[in-house]
């Protein structure tokens, strides 16, 4: 029995896709049942709209959903052979008896350490619910979360998404981790966009990002002002999921567009269906990533697989697969890269797409299955040796 641990699959971001692909990988291994431990019951309709059939099939294969309200009140009724935390960048989840033979943490980036260090109030409420009445509660809770986070990272087998993140984890925890690139449905984007008969692209720049201040979407607006001034591109579309909690940030972005006289250049597309997203990708020539220091960049890989030319900051995990000529350090450099990308040939777009085929869901599932089988085999052999050492009589009965 395996327990997948994730804060909230309804967020429908890159880490949620990884969680669903991990469940799919586990269901491909004989005699493994999968439970889910989460803060919020998964919404089947939302997840299917965002991830299609693979999301629905993954959720339907879950045997039991454990809903938790706070990380300090986790009381699971089962003993699991393996616990897999697919949200190790944000969720401190450590249980008594965890070891590298029975616990896996996929840490996209050690973000929780930063949130704890700055005593982020929103993060404390996320982990502990309503048990936060004053600043002392926040500090006490986050001190406890810090201990749990460090314990989780040092006792479990840690995987991450890029060399960039691996170095950050080593610097933060003085531990080594293994790079396991996250799953991207590259074949879907190649089939439905790159080789689509409707592949008639406009001089458009596309941004795909969840609407959250941490994503630095205002950098895209700053770039749009320079592009419009230089007559590069006809428009920019910013596409992403928006939660009620982020409405203030969204309104700030819209006001910034108006104040910069960019209403005829920048357009927002909120909470679009997956089919709508595909149609928007079909229209664009260039994908722009606004966040320096992105640990990996799943949306960047999706865009590249669809034949968009990526233009990204020169800091982050995406520098490991985006050609250097499309990386920028300053906004004027980004303008130059986008001008070049607009004129890219179809053969160049095919080369860009081919370069990220290694990040396919099937490759992730295959490698993850190998990892799980190895861990379970080590765990089984360890248990056998422990039992065998107890008594010659016992050892005869387990042969």
PyMOL commands that set and color helices and strands:
alter all, ss='L'
color gray80, all
select helices_A, chain A and resi 9-11+14-27+44-51+53-60+71-73+111-117+121-128+135-155+163-173+186-194+213-215+218-229+244-259+274-283+298-305+317-320+324-326+331-342+346-354+357-359+361-390+392-397
alter helices_A, ss='H'
color red, helices_A
select strands_A, chain A and resi 2-5+34-38+62-67+82-85+103-106+157-160+178-179+204-208+235-240+266-270+286-288+309-313+327-328
alter strands_A, ss='S'
color yellow, strands_A
deselect
rebuild
show_as cartoon
